[in-house]
Amino acid sequence: MPDVLIYADTLRSPELRHEVPLPVPDPFLYVEREGRRYAFSSSLETVRLGELEGIDARPYEEVGLDDLIARGVDREEQYLHLALSACRALGVTSARVPHTFPLELADHLRAGGIELIPDRRFFSARRRVKTEAELRGILRAQRAAEAAMDAVRGLLRRAEQDGSALSLEGQPLTCERLRRAVGEVLTERDAVADEIIVSHGPQTAIGHEMGFGVIAPGEPIVVDVFPRDRESGCYADMTRTFVVGQAPEELVVYHRLVQEALALALSQIRAGASARELYLAVCDLFEQAGYRTGRSKRPGEVLAEGFYHGLGHGVGLEVHEEPGMGLASTATLVAGDVVAVEPGLYRPGFGGCRLEDLVLVREDGCQRLTKYAYDLAP
């Protein structure tokens, strides 16, 4: 079997963070060879890396850093020579690498006689079953997301209907204000989110529209929070749909059907289940109710109404990772997968409804990690 090489930092590389559960901001070389694991890095990180169980941490000085400096090799090029020297020192001649492996380094190693095999599936598969530390991080992130959702609900409950807009404490209630409240709660919970979806009205029918502007009574409000736990680097993902005031009948129907679809999917999730078949079961439910889905659209058509996206996705060191649950999915769920299940219904010009829960796949079913009500009324 080929060896394994990863060159990255653990803040941006989920492949490396899975193997090295430590926040390391600068890139370093990780090697698996003959059952042993090595990390070649600057002396800034050697001690921390060496404290991890099973990691043989070695400073760049062992593979020629001082010689490169003495010869005047540019600092930006040193990593190329250090990585090749480390591979030769360990006897690496062929290695699997992530699809994100740096092209410049790949060219240099190949020129030095080392075969590199990009293998996206290999690295995705080894992250599917979550470690105990990752599960704890996902749960922390999920609890933070729920606390943030509470903050949104609290503001919506206090909002007053002021004609065609909602107001709070004499000021218009906007998506931006709700998003700030979410960010404050996440910070308190030692979590962070680069983006937070708080959209309203027709915006809610536009996939990942982050949302903007003043919220009105009687319109859908979609809140999709996907924070990252700082300690583990793991994500959670949850969505709820609210309305302040009288909910339109169309939205009430959407909400009922989406909740039925979510319950149907959760009832069928277990190890061995086909991700595609789960998606198709939800398509059946929506199509029988008269709505279009990704299965029923015409070839080449860009569907913008009904159930136009996938059923869900894996969540872990990436907010969207394997297994995907959609029409094109070939995945089979395995015990230890964490998946977000997010059916939705939408109509352009009106808006939509999405509900999203996070679950842990078990041999005989799934464990719902999301502990939150589905009510439209906040």
C-alpha positions as CSV (number, residue, x, y, z in Angstrom):
1,M,0.0,0.0,0.0
2,P,1.3,3.5,-0.8
3,D,2.4,5.8,2.0
4,V,0.5,8.9,2.9
5,L,1.6,12.5,2.5
6,I,-0.2,15.7,3.6
7,Y,1.3,19.1,3.4
8,A,-1.0,21.7,5.0
9,D,-1.9,23.5,8.1
10,T,-4.6,22.1,10.4
11,L,-6.8,25.2,10.3
12,R,-7.7,24.8,6.6
13,S,-7.1,21.1,5.9
14,P,-9.7,18.7,7.3
15,E,-7.6,15.8,6.1
16,L,-4.7,16.9,8.3
17,R,-6.8,18.0,11.3
18,H,-8.4,14.5,11.4
19,E,-4.9,13.0,11.8
20,V,-3.4,15.8,13.9
21,P,-6.1,17.1,16.3
22,L,-4.3,20.3,17.1
23,P,-4.6,23.9,15.7
24,V,-1.4,24.5,13.8
25,P,-1.6,27.7,11.7
26,D,1.5,27.1,9.5
27,P,1.9,24.3,6.9
28,F,4.0,21.2,7.8
29,L,4.6,17.8,6.3
30,Y,2.7,14.8,7.7
31,V,3.9,11.3,6.6
32,E,2.5,7.8,7.2
33,R,4.9,5.0,6.4
34,E,5.0,1.4,7.4
35,G,2.5,1.9,10.3
36,R,4.3,4.9,11.7
37,R,3.3,8.6,11.6
38,Y,5.7,11.5,11.3
39,A,5.4,15.3,11.4
40,F,8.2,17.5,10.0
41,S,7.8,21.1,11.0
42,S,9.5,24.3,12.2
43,S,10.8,24.2,15.8
44,L,7.8,26.4,16.7
45,E,5.6,23.4,16.5
46,T,7.8,20.4,17.2
47,V,7.1,20.2,20.9
48,R,3.3,20.4,20.6
49,L,3.3,17.9,17.8
50,G,5.5,15.6,19.7
51,E,3.1,15.6,22.6
52,L,0.4,13.9,20.5
53,E,0.1,10.2,20.9
54,G,1.6,8.3,18.0
55,I,3.3,11.2,16.3
56,D,7.1,11.2,15.7
57,A,7.7,15.0,15.5
58,R,10.9,16.1,13.8
59,P,12.2,19.6,13.3
60,Y,13.2,20.8,9.8
61,E,16.8,21.1,11.0
62,E,17.0,17.2,10.8
63,V,16.4,17.4,7.0
64,G,18.7,20.2,6.0
65,L,17.1,23.5,7.0
66,D,20.4,25.1,8.2
67,D,22.2,24.0,5.0
68,L,19.4,25.6,2.9
69,I,19.8,28.9,4.8
70,A,23.6,28.8,4.4
71,R,23.2,28.3,0.7
72,G,20.9,31.3,0.4
73,V,17.8,29.3,-0.7
74,D,14.8,31.6,-0.7
75,R,12.6,31.1,2.3
76,E,9.5,30.6,0.0
77,E,11.3,27.7,-1.7
78,Q,12.8,26.0,1.4
79,Y,9.7,23.9,2.0
80,L,10.1,22.1,-1.4
81,H,13.6,20.9,-0.6
82,L,12.7,20.1,3.0
83,A,9.7,17.9,2.0
84,L,11.8,16.0,-0.6
85,S,14.6,15.5,1.9
86,A,12.1,14.2,4.5
87,C,10.6,11.8,2.0
88,R,14.0,10.5,1.0
89,A,15.1,10.1,4.7
90,L,12.0,7.9,5.4
91,G,12.3,6.0,2.1
92,V,9.0,7.3,0.6
93,T,8.8,6.5,-3.1
94,S,5.0,6.4,-3.6
95,A,2.3,8.1,-1.6
96,R,-1.4,8.9,-1.6
97,V,-2.1,12.7,-1.2
98,P,-5.4,14.7,-0.8
99,H,-6.8,16.4,-3.9
100,T,-5.8,19.7,-2.3
101,F,-2.1,18.8,-2.2
102,P,0.0,21.9,-3.3
103,L,0.7,21.7,-7.1
104,E,4.1,23.3,-6.7
105,L,5.2,20.8,-4.1
106,A,3.7,17.9,-6.2
107,D,5.8,19.0,-9.2
108,H,8.9,19.1,-7.1
109,L,8.4,15.7,-5.5
110,R,7.6,14.1,-8.7
111,A,10.7,15.6,-10.3
112,G,12.6,14.0,-7.4
113,G,11.3,10.6,-8.3
114,I,8.4,10.3,-5.8
115,E,5.0,9.0,-7.2
116,L,2.0,11.0,-5.9
117,I,-1.5,9.6,-6.2
118,P,-4.3,12.1,-5.5
119,D,-7.1,10.1,-3.8
120,R,-10.1,12.1,-2.7
121,R,-12.2,9.0,-1.8
122,F,-9.4,7.6,0.4
123,F,-9.2,10.7,2.5
124,S,-13.0,11.3,2.6
125,A,-13.6,7.7,3.8
126,R,-11.1,7.8,6.7
127,R,-13.0,10.9,8.1
128,R,-16.5,9.4,7.8
129,V,-16.5,7.6,11.2
130,K,-16.0,10.4,13.8
131,T,-13.6,10.0,16.6
132,E,-14.8,10.6,20.2
133,A,-13.0,13.9,20.3
134,E,-14.7,15.0,17.0
135,L,-18.1,13.9,18.3
136,R,-17.6,16.0,21.5
137,G,-16.7,18.9,19.3
138,I,-19.7,18.5,17.1
139,L,-22.0,18.4,20.1
140,R,-20.5,21.5,21.6
141,A,-21.0,23.3,18.3
142,Q,-24.6,22.0,18.1
143,R,-25.4,23.3,21.6
144,A,-23.9,26.6,20.6
145,A,-26.1,26.7,17.5
146,E,-29.2,26.0,19.6
147,A,-28.3,28.8,22.0
148,A,-27.9,31.1,19.1
149,M,-31.3,30.0,17.7
150,D,-32.7,30.8,21.2
151,A,-31.3,34.3,20.9
152,V,-33.0,34.8,17.5
153,R,-36.3,33.5,18.8
154,G,-36.1,35.8,21.8
155,L,-35.7,38.9,19.6
156,L,-38.5,37.8,17.3
157,R,-40.8,37.2,20.3
158,R,-40.1,40.7,21.5
159,A,-40.6,42.3,18.1
160,E,-43.6,44.5,17.5
161,Q,-45.6,44.6,14.2
162,D,-45.2,48.1,13.0
163,G,-47.3,48.3,9.8
164,S,-45.3,46.6,7.1
165,A,-42.2,46.0,9.2
166,L,-41.1,44.5,12.5
167,S,-39.5,46.8,15.1
168,L,-37.7,46.2,18.4
169,E,-37.0,48.9,20.9
170,G,-38.0,51.5,18.5
171,Q,-35.7,50.3,15.7
172,P,-36.4,48.3,12.6
173,L,-35.7,44.6,13.1
174,T,-33.2,43.5,10.4
175,C,-31.5,40.3,9.4
176,E,-28.2,42.0,10.2
177,R,-29.3,42.6,13.8
178,L,-30.4,39.0,14.3
179,R,-27.1,37.8,12.7
180,R,-25.1,39.9,15.2
181,A,-27.0,38.3,18.0
182,V,-26.1,34.9,16.7
183,G,-22.4,35.8,16.5
184,E,-22.4,37.1,20.0
185,V,-23.8,33.9,21.4
186,L,-21.4,31.7,19.4
187,T,-18.5,33.7,20.7
188,E,-19.7,33.2,24.3
189,R,-19.8,29.4,23.6
190,D,-16.3,29.3,22.1
191,A,-17.6,28.7,18.6
192,V,-17.3,30.7,15.4
193,A,-19.2,31.1,12.2
194,D,-17.8,32.8,9.1
195,E,-21.3,33.1,7.7
196,I,-24.8,32.9,9.2
197,I,-28.0,32.7,7.1
198,V,-30.8,34.9,8.4
199,S,-33.0,35.6,5.4
200,H,-36.6,36.7,5.1
201,G,-39.5,36.8,2.6
202,P,-38.6,36.0,-1.0
203,Q,-34.9,35.8,0.0
204,T,-35.7,32.5,1.7
205,A,-36.2,30.8,-1.6
206,I,-32.7,31.5,-2.7
207,G,-30.5,28.7,-1.4
208,H,-27.6,30.2,0.5
209,E,-28.7,33.8,0.4
210,M,-27.3,35.2,3.7
211,G,-30.2,37.7,4.1
212,F,-30.5,41.4,4.5
213,G,-32.9,44.2,5.3
214,V,-35.9,44.8,7.5
215,I,-38.1,41.8,8.3
216,A,-41.9,42.1,7.8
217,P,-44.8,40.4,9.7
218,G,-46.3,37.3,8.1
219,E,-43.3,36.4,6.0
220,P,-40.9,33.4,6.3
221,I,-37.7,33.8,8.2
222,V,-35.1,31.1,7.6
223,V,-32.2,30.9,10.2
224,D,-29.4,28.5,9.2
225,V,-26.5,28.4,11.7
226,F,-23.4,26.3,11.0
227,P,-20.8,27.1,13.7
228,R,-17.4,25.6,14.2
229,D,-16.2,24.5,17.6
230,R,-12.8,26.2,18.3
231,E,-11.3,23.4,20.3
232,S,-11.9,20.5,17.8
233,G,-12.4,22.4,14.5
234,C,-15.7,20.5,14.0
235,Y,-18.9,22.0,12.7
236,A,-22.6,21.6,13.5
237,D,-25.5,22.6,11.2
238,M,-29.1,23.4,11.9
239,T,-32.0,25.3,10.3
240,R,-35.3,26.5,11.5
241,T,-38.1,28.6,9.8
242,F,-40.1,31.2,11.7
243,V,-42.8,33.7,11.1
244,V,-43.9,36.6,13.3
245,G,-47.7,37.3,13.1
246,Q,-50.1,35.4,11.0
247,A,-48.4,32.7,8.9
248,P,-49.6,32.5,5.2
249,E,-51.4,29.3,4.5
250,E,-48.8,28.4,1.8
251,L,-46.1,28.6,4.4
252,V,-48.1,26.5,6.9
253,V,-48.4,23.8,4.2
254,Y,-44.7,23.9,3.4
255,H,-43.8,23.6,7.1
256,R,-46.1,20.6,7.6
257,L,-44.8,18.8,4.6
258,V,-41.1,19.6,5.3
259,Q,-41.5,18.4,8.9
260,E,-43.1,15.2,7.6
261,A,-40.2,14.8,5.1
262,L,-37.7,15.2,7.9
263,A,-39.4,12.7,10.1
264,L,-39.6,10.2,7.2
265,A,-35.8,10.6,6.4
266,L,-34.9,10.2,10.1
267,S,-37.0,7.0,10.4
268,Q,-35.0,5.4,7.5
269,I,-31.5,6.5,8.4
270,R,-29.3,3.7,9.6
271,A,-26.0,2.0,8.7
272,G,-26.3,0.4,5.3
273,A,-29.0,2.8,4.0
274,S,-28.5,4.2,0.5
275,A,-28.1,8.0,0.6
276,R,-29.8,8.3,-2.8
277,E,-32.8,6.2,-1.7
278,L,-33.3,8.4,1.3
279,Y,-33.4,11.4,-1.0
280,L,-35.8,9.7,-3.4
281,A,-38.2,8.8,-0.5
282,V,-38.5,12.5,0.3
283,C,-39.0,13.2,-3.4
284,D,-41.9,10.7,-3.4
285,L,-43.5,12.6,-0.5
286,F,-43.2,16.0,-2.1
287,E,-44.2,14.9,-5.6
288,Q,-47.3,13.2,-4.2
289,A,-48.2,16.5,-2.6
290,G,-47.9,18.2,-6.0
291,Y,-44.4,19.8,-5.7
292,R,-41.5,19.5,-8.1
293,T,-38.2,17.9,-7.1
294,G,-34.7,17.4,-8.5
295,R,-35.9,14.0,-9.8
296,S,-38.9,15.4,-11.7
297,K,-37.2,18.3,-13.4
298,R,-36.3,18.2,-17.1
299,P,-32.7,17.5,-18.2
300,G,-30.7,20.7,-18.3
301,E,-33.4,22.6,-16.4
302,V,-32.2,24.7,-13.4
303,L,-35.0,24.1,-10.8
304,A,-35.8,27.0,-8.5
305,E,-39.0,25.9,-6.9
306,G,-40.3,23.0,-4.9
307,F,-37.5,20.7,-3.5
308,Y,-34.6,21.8,-5.6
309,H,-31.6,20.8,-3.5
310,G,-30.3,17.6,-1.9
311,L,-31.6,16.0,1.2
312,G,-28.4,16.7,3.2
313,H,-24.7,16.0,3.7
314,G,-22.1,14.9,6.1
315,V,-20.8,17.2,8.8
316,G,-17.5,17.1,10.7
317,L,-14.3,18.9,10.0
318,E,-16.1,20.5,7.0
319,V,-19.6,21.8,7.2
320,H,-20.3,20.0,3.9
321,E,-18.6,16.7,3.5
322,E,-19.3,13.1,2.6
323,P,-21.7,11.5,2.4
324,G,-23.9,13.7,0.2
325,M,-27.6,12.7,0.1
326,G,-28.9,13.5,-3.3
327,L,-29.8,12.2,-6.8
328,A,-26.2,11.7,-7.8
329,S,-25.1,10.1,-4.5
330,T,-23.6,6.6,-4.6
331,A,-22.8,6.6,-0.8
332,T,-24.0,4.1,1.7
333,L,-24.3,5.3,5.3
334,V,-22.0,3.8,7.8
335,A,-22.2,3.8,11.6
336,G,-20.3,6.8,12.9
337,D,-21.4,9.2,10.1
338,V,-22.8,12.5,11.2
339,V,-25.2,13.9,8.7
340,A,-27.4,17.0,8.4
341,V,-30.8,16.3,7.0
342,E,-32.4,19.4,5.5
343,P,-35.6,19.0,3.3
344,G,-37.2,22.2,2.1
345,L,-39.9,23.6,-0.2
346,Y,-39.7,27.0,-1.9
347,R,-41.4,29.3,-4.4
348,P,-39.6,32.2,-6.0
349,G,-41.2,35.5,-5.2
350,F,-42.7,34.1,-2.0
351,G,-40.0,32.3,-0.1
352,G,-39.7,28.9,1.5
353,C,-39.3,26.7,4.5
354,R,-36.3,24.5,5.5
355,L,-35.8,22.4,8.6
356,E,-32.4,20.8,9.4
357,D,-31.4,18.4,12.1
358,L,-28.0,16.8,12.8
359,V,-28.0,13.0,13.5
360,L,-25.4,10.4,14.3
361,V,-25.8,7.2,12.2
362,R,-26.1,4.0,14.2
363,E,-26.2,0.3,13.2
364,D,-30.0,0.2,13.9
365,G,-31.1,3.7,13.3
366,C,-29.9,7.2,14.1
367,Q,-29.4,9.4,17.2
368,R,-30.8,12.9,16.8
369,L,-28.1,15.3,18.0
370,T,-30.3,18.4,17.5
371,K,-32.5,19.1,20.5
372,Y,-34.8,21.8,19.2
373,A,-38.5,22.4,18.5
374,Y,-39.8,23.0,14.9
375,D,-42.5,25.6,15.7
376,L,-43.1,28.3,13.1
377,A,-44.1,30.7,15.8
378,P,-41.0,31.9,17.7
